[in-house]
Amino acid sequence: MVREIHIHVPAGLPDDEVIHVYLDAPDDHRTQSEQAAVTGDEQAIEARLAWMERLPSASPKLRAFVGDLQGLGYTIRMPRGVEQYLRVMDPAAPAHGAGYLRASSITFTRRDDRQALTRLGGGNAHSHGVRFVIDGRHALEAARLVKRRQMTG
């Protein structure tokens, strides 16, 4: 059974503000952090990805996009806490995450990537970064643009 919710967005809400809505997955009442502790990170990531794919807003290209990110050298991690996204990490720049992945979009969060991503087009700049819809084109172009190169010594 699909749950339906109704949200009233406050008048005058700035374009760069984000409203988070958290819904329990009907088939699993454990938090993703609890799942990670029980099943290990890879299985928790797979469970989160499967959950994201079942959302009505999910991009049909989500799983392929995750594969493309991994092919570029990014790694996928569980977030800290109960946030309902996956972290996108760049091993060539491990100090900070490169962004976060939701069911229909990816937001690149590094400040030094913002100008290049904005010039690329196809994204929506806001206070947390630059968001791209997973459409098979813009999001992947953005991921290629900001991927750091691994230093070899």
C-alpha positions in Angstrom: 0.0 0.0 0.0 1.4 3.4 -1.0 1.2 6.0 1.7 0.1 9.5 0.7 1.2 12.6 2.5 0.1 16.2 2.1 2.6 19.0 2.8 1.9 22.7 3.1 5.1 24.7 2.1 5.3 28.0 4.0 4.7 31.1 1.9 7.9 33.0 1.2 10.2 30.0 1.6 13.5 30.9 -0.1 14.4 28.8 -3.1 17.6 27.6 -1.4 15.8 26.2 1.7 15.2 22.5 2.0 12.3 20.7 3.6 13.1 17.2 4.8 10.2 14.6 5.1 11.1 11.3 6.8 8.9 8.3 6.3 9.5 4.8 7.6 10.0 2.1 5.1 6.9 -0.1 5.5 8.8 -3.4 5.3 11.7 -2.5 7.6 11.4 -0.5 10.8 15.1 -0.6 11.7 17.1 2.5 11.0 19.8 2.2 8.3 22.5 2.7 11.0 21.0 -0.3 12.9 21.0 -2.3 9.6 24.7 -1.4 9.0 25.6 -2.7 12.4 23.8 -5.9 11.8 24.6 -6.6 8.1 27.7 -4.7 7.3 28.1 -1.5 5.2 27.8 -3.1 1.8 24.5 -4.8 2.6 23.2 -1.7 4.3 24.1 0.4 1.2 22.3 -2.2 -1.0 19.3 -2.1 1.3 19.2 1.7 1.2 19.6 1.7 -2.6 16.7 -0.8 -3.0 14.6 1.3 -0.7 15.3 4.4 -2.7 14.4 2.6 -5.9 10.9 1.9 -4.5 10.2 5.5 -3.8 7.7 7.1 -6.2 10.1 9.9 -6.9 13.0 7.6 -7.8 14.8 8.0 -11.1 14.6 4.9 -13.2 18.3 5.5 -13.9 19.3 5.5 -10.2 21.1 2.1 -10.0 22.9 2.6 -13.3 24.0 6.0 -12.1 25.5 4.5 -8.9 27.4 2.1 -11.2 28.6 5.0 -13.3 29.8 6.9 -10.2 31.7 3.8 -9.0 33.2 3.4 -12.5 34.5 6.9 -12.2 36.2 6.0 -8.9 33.7 7.4 -6.4 32.7 5.3 -3.4 29.3 5.1 -1.8 28.9 5.2 2.0 26.1 5.2 4.5 25.4 8.6 6.1 25.9 9.2 9.8 22.6 9.2 11.7 19.2 8.6 10.1 19.4 10.7 7.0 17.7 9.0 4.0 20.4 9.4 1.4 23.8 7.8 0.4 27.1 9.7 0.7 29.2 10.0 -2.3 32.9 10.0 -1.5 35.9 10.8 -3.7 38.9 8.7 -2.5 41.3 11.2 -4.2 39.9 13.9 -1.8 38.9 11.9 1.3 38.7 14.8 3.8 35.1 15.7 2.8 32.3 13.9 0.9 31.8 14.9 -2.7 28.1 15.0 -2.2 25.0 13.0 -1.4 22.7 10.9 -3.4 18.9 10.8 -3.1 16.4 8.8 -5.1 16.1 11.3 -7.9 19.1 13.6 -7.6 22.7 14.1 -6.5 23.9 17.2 -4.7 27.6 18.0 -5.0 28.6 19.8 -1.8 32.3 20.8 -2.0 32.5 24.6 -2.1 35.4 24.6 -4.5 33.3 22.7 -7.1 30.4 25.1 -7.0 31.5 27.6 -9.6 32.4 24.9 -12.2 29.2 23.1 -11.6 27.1 26.2 -12.0 28.8 27.0 -15.3 28.1 23.5 -16.5 24.4 24.1 -16.4 21.6 21.6 -15.8 22.0 22.0 -12.0 20.2 23.9 -9.3 22.5 25.8 -6.9 21.3 26.2 -3.3 22.8 26.7 0.1 24.0 23.1 0.5 25.6 22.7 -3.0 24.5 22.1 -6.6 21.8 19.6 -7.2 21.4 17.6 -10.5 18.5 15.4 -11.4 19.6 11.9 -12.3 18.6 12.1 -15.9 21.4 10.1 -17.7 23.1 13.3 -18.7 23.7 16.3 -16.5 24.4 14.5 -13.3 27.0 12.2 -14.9 28.7 15.2 -16.6 28.9 16.9 -13.3 30.4 13.9 -11.6 33.1 13.7 -14.3 33.8 17.4 -14.0 34.5 17.4 -10.3 36.2 14.0 -9.8 39.6 14.5 -8.4 42.6 12.6 -9.8 44.4 10.2 -7.4 47.9 11.3 -6.7 50.5 8.6 -7.3 53.9 8.8 -5.7 
